[in-house]
Amino acid sequence: MFEIGKDIFKHGFLSASGNRSGRRRMRVLYYLFMIAFAVFAVRTLQLGLEGTDRARRAGADGAWTAQRADIIDRNGDILAKNIMSGHIILRTPSVKDRDAVAQIIHQILPYEYTLAQALDLVNSGRKFMYIKKYASDAQRDVVENAKLTGLEIEAEQKRRYPKRRLFSHVVGFVGRDGYGLEGAERIYDDYLRENTDPLQLSLDARIQSIFYEQLSMAMQHYQAKAAMGMLMNARTGEMIAMVSLPDYDPENINLDPAANRLFKPLRGVYEMGSIFKIFNTAMAMENGIDKEYYIAEAFPIKDKFGRVAARIGDVRSFKPPRPELTVEEIMLYSCNAGSAQIALDLPDGTQQEFFKRLHFDEPLELEFGTTERPLMPQKWGPVERATMSFGHGISVTPMHLLLAVNAMTNGGIYIYPTLLKRGVGPIRGERVLSEDISSRLRQIMFNIAEQTSGKQARVAGIQIGGKTATAEKYENGRVNHKKNLTAFAGIFPVAAPQYTILVILDEPKGTEESFGLRTAAWNAVPTTGKILDSILPLLFE
């Protein structure tokens, strides 16, 4: 086409009579043709660009479909959800009926813009502006029904967490790009982005809220540094509740210190104290130790040269019923000196092998995250063996402890936990203890809850078993007698445990009703009792 035009322009057009006036006429036609073509090309490009933008915006307006699946609890309660929001925007160059657009702006925002102010906006010449961010449904309906060019709705999705802090550590949050950064949002990110069906967790929002409330109150009452609580189905491994305090707001993560985002049940490593006597007693039973031990005020630990390397004593308030205690009674009365003697009577290598069975030698690779690695002693001499018998000299995460206690009491099966809802079925896991020894341990734990330090965890109508722990903290290589960690691990019902619970308070202070004492019997145990009293009707409804 262009070549023909250029040829005509160059050589002209001769009429039959040889008159060259036709050449001038054709030159004019050529110029008109080029001008028309240029206008056509520019308009086509403009319409193409506007059409693409319009299609894009129309798609955004019309495709009100969540781009990320919901997260729900075991009962269907929403824990995380994408909320579709619409911003009302103004593109003044595209406006055709300025008076009508101004009238709509005034109609949907009468207290923000007078009619005159709205008209000033329309005539401002600004290419783009937000008239109303996160407009209501009613406001959007007015704009949509008006169908005025230049006044549009821009769709946006925002992740919301209705329970806010209640599930902050477990559910986590997403980044600005919509990808999960913490908790279930990160672990199950692929599923959440690729599916529309909700992700159903094993957690129960009702149980979680009770844990959260009671732990918050305990943390405040005892002026504790931190508090943790977990409840697991002893047979399926389902996590029913997991709370770690302090916490954070998943919808405004900059509101709280970054340290609050540390999920202590998996990432904190602590000396767990006398709960380790459960494991020490299990080892004694496995190795056939059946004798009475003399309980001195301070049991001496000798090195290989026969010299006294350490003396193991109990708290000042400890008063054994008689000078000699059996293996079961040592655990019942939580006797450190007796536990140390049992540990030294165990065959060499027994502790290492037993702790390896319980995965105390490695981080746990769980479906909802990896725990920290426990801190084991560099050597296993007499002092180390003795102190580990009552939970000192070895540090594990709360999750390590929960799973180990569960294995000791559910019939001897080590079960990995899950954050996903499972059906009821046979226990699946690895056997780490005989059923007989597991049954004997449950009986001792029941007696602890009925007779000794666990009495304040008792609840009418169900048999509870448990073990307390009070571990003094080390600072700068020395024991700080003013700082400790207290805990209570419990099981219920004792005869055939369905649930295992763990409650921990970090650095609680003494109170007037505790006479200044800071041991687990005065804080972790009553806190657990209050939790159990509230959750049992829900668990067995």
Disulfide bonds with the S-S distance in Angstrom:
none
